[in-house]
Amino acid sequence: MATEESVSATPAAAIPLEEAIRSAATEILKASAADSALGEDLALALLKRTDLTAEILEQLSKNGAVIKSRKVKRAIVAHPRTPRHLSIAIVRQLFTFDLMQIALLPVVAGDLKVSAEEALIQRLETISSGEKLSLARRASGRVAGKLLLDPELRIARAALENPRLTETLVIRGLTGPHASPAFVLAVCNHPKWSLRREIRLALLRHEKTPLGFALEFARGLPAPVLQEILVSSRLPQAVKAHCARLLR
């Protein structure tokens, strides 16, 4: 039986790539990663190995024969042993929906997910409405939170349905300077978010909340809480007056 030493001494070129990518010898794996004959399928098979060294991953990232592949780029970024500087550099090259997938992978480090989300958020102004609509439905909560304020109402509504969206992100959208009347109304009408107490409080502070909804939300609050809310609320004075009558 061949020992690891004898395998290491075997020239990498003498071993078929299908066998070389399964080798235990680091030098053979490095040579395989750099081989111009390496195709996408073999590169992806190699990247399934969790024992790859940083040097092997560096070689693979420099292999022009495979690094153009979207799947290979995504697999390198997602690999647990890819050096951080390399992952960050490749993240900037990924397509929109590859970025979305990286941000959602549970095995990806937190700072790398943030980088993917930042890259996505920076592209929101340049991608199509169809892409934004898909991201609003499927992307991470942070990206969906940004799309709540999209001028196109169907995108904001889709973001409200994103299962990763949180109450904090909805409140952040409501309290920011760019919440449109249509978005505020969409939250008021939403069967899930309009029932949340903290969101109702945010809506009672918002100047664009319609009178009917303001009264509905105000009726469900204890008098001291409503009184405190009305002091700091930006609701129009006429709406505040209607709500204040509930206190009497």
N, C-alpha and C positions, 0 to 999 in steps of 0.2 A: 504494500500500500504506500502511495506517495505521501511523504511528510509535508508539513507546511513549508519547511526549508526548501525541499525539492521543487514544490510548486512555485515558490518565490523565485527560484533560479530559472524557471522555464520562461523563455521570451514570450511576452504577451501576444505578439503577432502570431505565434504558433498555436494559440488557443482560439477556437471559434468564439465569437463574441457572446453567443448564447451561453457558453460555458464560463467564459471569463467574468461575466457579471455576477456569477454565483461563487466566484473564488473567495477564499479566505485571506488571500494575500493582498495587502494594501496596494503594492506597486502595480499588480495586475489590474486591480479595480481603477486605479488612477489612469492607467494607460487606456483602459476600456472607456472611461468617461471622456477622454480626450480624442478617441478614435473617430475619424471623419466618416467611417462606415456605420457608426452607431445611428440607428433610426429611432423614431419616436417611441415605438412599442418597447424596444429594448431599454431606452432611457427611462421610461416609466416603470419598467420592471426593476431596473436598478434602484430607482428612487423609492421603491417599496421597502428596501432594506433600511432598517433603523440604525444599523451599525456603521453607516458611512461616515468617514471623517470629513472635517472641514475642507481638507485639501482635495478630496475627491469631488465634493460639491462645487468647489471653485473651478476645478477642471471642467466639470460638466457645464457650468455657466458660461465658460469660454468656448465651448464647442459649437461653432457656427452651424453645424449640420442639424442640431436639435434645439438650440436655444430660441429659434424663431417659433417653435411650437407653443401655442397657448397652454396646452395641457402640461408641457414640461416646465414652463415658467411657473405655473400655478403650483405644481408638485414641489419644485425647488423652494418656493416661498413657504409652503406648508410643512416642509421637512423639519423635524425637531432639531437637527444638528446643523442647519444652514447658518453660517455666521450672520449676525444681525445686519452688518453693513451691506452684505450681499442681498439679503431679503428686502431691505428697504429700497435698494437701488432697483430691484426687479419689480417691486410693487408699483413703482411709478410708470412702468411700461405695460402694465396689465390692462386689458379691456374692462369696460364698465362692469359687466356681470361677473367677470373673474374676480374683480375687487369685492363685489358683493359677497361672493362665496367665501373668499378669504376672511372677510370680516365676521362671517357666521360660523366658521369652523371652530369647534370647541378645543381642538388641539393646538391652535395657533396662539402664540403669546399675546398678552393684552396690549403691549405697546405696538405690536405689528398690526393688530386689529384696528387700533386707533389710526395708524398710518394709512391703512386701506380705507377707513371711513373718511379721513381727511381728504384723500385723493378723490374719493367719490363726491364729497360735498363741493370740492373745487370745480368739478365738472358739471354740476347741476345746471348752470346757466348756459351750457353749450350743447347738451344732449337733447334729443327729440322728446316731444310730449309722450310718445309711446314708451320710450325708455324710462322716463320719469314715473309714468303710471305704474310700470312693472316694479320699479324700485320702491315706490310708495307702498305697494302691497307686500313685497317680499324682503326688503332690505332690513338692516339692523334698526333698532328703535331710534338711534341717534340720527340716522339718515332720514327715516320717516318723519322725525320731529322737524327737520329742516323743510321737508316737503309739505308740512302742514300749512306753510305760508306761501305756497306756490300760487301765483295769480290765477291759475286754471283751477276752478273749483272741483272738478272731477278728480284731480290729483290730490287735493287736500282731503277730500272725502275718502279716497282710497287709503291715504295715510292714516286716517282715523280708524280704519279697520285693520291696520297692521297688528298682528298678535304680539309683536315685540314692543309696541308703543306703550309708554308708561304714563301714569297720571302726572308725574313731574314734568314730562316733556310737553304734555297738552297745556299745563298751566304756564310753562315757559313760553309757549306759542301765544297764549292769550295775553300775557303780561308784557310781551315784547312790543316794539314800536310799529311793527309791520302787520299786525293782525287786521285783516280786512273785515268789513261788516258781513260778508258772505261766510267767512270762516267762523266768526263768532256765532252766526245763526246756525251753521252746521253743527257746532258743538252744543248749542242750546237744544237742538232737535235730536241729538244722538241718543239712542236708547241705552247706551252703556255709560258714556262719559257725563251726560247731563244729570245722572243720578249721584255722582260722586260729590260728597260734601265740599271738599276743598276746591273742586272745579266750579261748583255753584258760587262759592265765595268769590272766586276769581271773576266769574261772570257778573256778579253784583258790583264789583269794583270797576267793571269795564264800561266805558262811555257808549259802546255800540250795542249793548245788550238791549233788545226790544222790551218795551214796557210790559207786555203780557208775560214774558219769561221772567223778568225781574220780580214781578209780583208773585209769580208761582214759587220762585226760589226763596223769596223773602218770607212767605207764609210758613215755610218749613223750618225756620230758624227761631231759636229762643230770642226774646226781646232784647236782652243785653248784647247778644252777638250782632243782631241786626243793627242796633243803634251804633255800635262800634264800626261796623262795616260802612254805614252811611256817612260817617264822619270823613272817612278817607276815600270814599267812592268817587269816581269820575263820571258817574251817571249824570245825565242832564237834570237840572233842578226840578223840572216838572215830574220826571220819573222818580226822583228822590222823594218828592212831596207825596206821591201816591204810596210809596213804600213806607214812608214815615207815618201815614195814617194807620198802618197796621199796628204800630206801637201804641196807638191810642184806643 
